[in-house]
Amino acid sequence: MITTGRILLGLALLACWEWGHRVAGNLFVASPMEVVQRLREIVEDGSLWGHAASTLWITALGFAIGFFFGVLLPFLLDQSERATKAIEPAVLASMGIPKFALAPLLILWFGIGDAPKVVIIAFMTFYMIFISTFSGLRGVDHKLIVMAKIVGADPMKLARDVLWRSLQPYMFAGLKVALPRALSAAIVGEFLVADKGLGYMIEHARQMGDTTGVFTGIVVVTALVLGLNWLLERLQAKVMAWRPKDASVAH
Amino acid sequence: MNAAAPLLEIDGLGKRFPSRDGRSMSPWVIQNLSFSVKDGEFVTIIGPSGAGKSTLLNMLAQTDAPSEGEIRFRGKPVREAGARLSPGLDCQIGYVFQDDTLLPWRTTIDNVLFPLEAQGRLDDASRARAETLMKAVGLNGFERYYPHELSGGMRKRAALIRTLVYDPPIILMDEPFGALDAQTRVQLQEDLLRLWEAGRKTILFITHDIAEAIALGDRTLVLSRAPTHIIGDHSIDIPRPRNLRDIYAVPQFAGLYETIRAQVQ
């Protein structure tokens, strides 16, 4: 049932796109068929892979850094109520700073290479993961912590076998938001300053007045996000196999 | 160490909590509570609800600090004044909670092995011991099941042997069979007595069920309402092994039940 629904929705969207193309014309909305044609070209001449690899590389790097600190900081804060009271409001307040407004500053500090983009992606990821980890740690069943301490678990064992595992539902919720955002941050970063990457590819096409190129880039980025989500869901199903399956949504 | 010294001595124990605003103290929950427990004794503790039973066990388990008084284990105070708590007293005190507190992401066997893992004592001998215990309570065949796939009674059994597997000299039990149906409850009581008679651990078992307190214990302590202290200390002279299904028919039962019921108010 679900697959039939998805196919119908996909066809409907495609029909809208085609209709939009016919109404608005080539300059504003590229033709789906031409996008498919362009996609084939950039796959065949290999230029797609270079751009995609570049974008994925800075996304992965920034994401890894943001994820690491986004998990580490709440675990450290968990050790001390006072540190939490001092630091948590500052972290949440700084979340309000629009990250892209910092771009000129980051370019000034880190140059026009990958570094400023990686920093922005890391920040984006950090806040999402910080919030899921922080609220996740608050939600850990206190009785499980007491039990683990009584049977002799040291802080490392407690963190790994009780806290980290309790966090996982929160973590996957955070990842599902953070991963597409990280990729978006990479693309926007590449709009601003880059000589390769999917963001550069899209921006370059726009400057050339190549609407088909812009649309092709968007299709590729969308496909990447869908692919990442799919991987994430596979991972979640594997890691959280212990969870009771809800019979009402299973079929 | 003096062989005659009690295993556990509770001396003038008191507990009060800071009020919500942290500026003053609430009334005493427990005050001037004293008793001692001999090695290998099965002590049941009964009291009205709100009598601070769980608070008492938490202090014994070293997960909460007494406001006054002292706890001695094998004649020595468990904690120097102002020192940090050591939950479980270095694995000397086991605790079977009211809820099963199984880790939902671990299979039954991995839950049972968790304490051994945490203590770095996981080897072939301890694994074999875990398997023997699993078999003794009828959990063999369910090793690879997750807690949510087990019945309430099976989860209790798993929680019970998770504590027995690392062999702490003292085991605290906080109304462990409270939420079970009558049939499962008797089965678990039988399992517990059988395992206890084989190993003779010291057990402090809290319950609000007078019949259960009599059926299981060598001795039953009765707690007062708050501020809680001991108002009754009854020796249960029913010979062992006991038949739990006919415990009501034992001649001593009715007298003990009446005496204790009169105290539990």
Chai-1 contact restraints between the chains, C-beta under 6 A:
chainA,res_idxA,chainB,res_idxB,connection_type,confidence,min_distance_angstrom,max_distance_angstrom,comment,restraint_id
A,K143,B,T101,contact,1.0,0.0,6.0,A-B,restraint_1
A,L144,B,T101,contact,1.0,0.0,6.0,A-B,restraint_2
A,V146,B,T63,contact,1.0,0.0,6.0,A-B,restraint_3
A,M147,B,T101,contact,1.0,0.0,6.0,A-B,restraint_4
A,K149,B,P87,contact,1.0,0.0,6.0,A-B,restraint_5
A,I150,B,P87,contact,1.0,0.0,6.0,A-B,restraint_6
A,I150,B,G88,contact,1.0,0.0,6.0,A-B,restraint_7
A,I150,B,Y95,contact,1.0,0.0,6.0,A-B,restraint_8
A,V151,B,P115,contact,1.0,0.0,6.0,A-B,restraint_9
A,V151,B,A118,contact,1.0,0.0,6.0,A-B,restraint_10
A,G152,B,C91,contact,1.0,0.0,6.0,A-B,restraint_11
A,G152,B,A118,contact,1.0,0.0,6.0,A-B,restraint_12
A,G152,B,Q119,contact,1.0,0.0,6.0,A-B,restraint_13
A,A153,B,A118,contact,1.0,0.0,6.0,A-B,restraint_14
A,K157,B,A118,contact,1.0,0.0,6.0,A-B,restraint_15
A,R165,B,W105,contact,1.0,0.0,6.0,A-B,restraint_16
A,W242,B,W105,contact,1.0,0.0,6.0,A-B,restraint_17
A,W242,B,Y146,contact,1.0,0.0,6.0,A-B,restraint_18
A,P244,B,H148,contact,1.0,0.0,6.0,A-B,restraint_19
